[in-house]
């Protein structure tokens, strides 16, 4: 618009107000009013209006149209400069946008990969290791409890074994004593018959002791034989060697059975001890194996906790950087949108001014101010 003011200023200085018969009239008052209203909105509107009210010599008319032409060319040059600047800025915008978009895509990919590893690998691993630690700790406690129960059971079984063995030893010793009493009674019967009754009474006491002792033996498997010995001790005949030998035979039979049971008891105890030691060793090995597994899993869990913490912190930094790039990209988009809008407005303003000048030319022509023919070129 500054160029318009300068040009019309120069033109105004060269014109003189000279009446002319060629001054035209406005055929359509409404149309001219509309045109003049638009022209009045421009800075050269009042100046143009003054030209329309005076007679214009031919040279002055030529200068006027040259001024119009200069304005149009100046506006076209400004349009080209604006377009060139816009294209250059567009090139820079696309380059910067490409860098920003690449950064956004790169950080988006990194964030997605990090979240994928976190959700699909590390967190499931953490859950697996936590479950393994919990179940292994439970297995260790269970195995130790079983081992404690096993040892307690072994101690109880050992005590029962010793008690039963002591009972059987006492019974066998009592039987041996009873046999000794009978054999002594047999000899005394031959030498001192008066002493037999004393020995018989001692025998009866031994049989009672044996009877009571056998009842305490687990299972009490000798009831018929012991019952027979008790009846014999109470009613039996100890007067002959045959009767005493018969009783001794029964006692030896009972002794053999008790000795066999004692041997079986010892064998069972040995088998139980061997089984206990094997089971104890297996459970102790199980505790060691589970402990190694627990410590290994706890180390894995600790590493996983550290990896999760590190990755979460890294994701926070990546997401913050991604947000910055995203905001920058959006800011660039917003800025370019405004620049494009401003560019289009500038072009529209320039084109509106060109249209306005052309309309001024049309108004001049309609009012008798025609474009003079071009001045003849000077001969060289």
Secondary structure as GFF3:
##gff-version 3
##sequence-region A 1 380
A	DSSP	alpha_helix	2	14	.	.	.	ID=ss1
A	DSSP	alpha_helix	29	41	.	.	.	ID=ss2
A	DSSP	alpha_helix	45	52	.	.	.	ID=ss3
A	DSSP	alpha_helix	58	117	.	.	.	ID=ss4
A	DSSP	pi_helix	118	122	.	.	.	ID=ss5
A	DSSP	alpha_helix	123	191	.	.	.	ID=ss6
A	DSSP	three_ten_helix	193	195	.	.	.	ID=ss7
A	DSSP	alpha_helix	196	216	.	.	.	ID=ss8
A	DSSP	alpha_helix	223	235	.	.	.	ID=ss9
A	DSSP	alpha_helix	241	366	.	.	.	ID=ss10
###
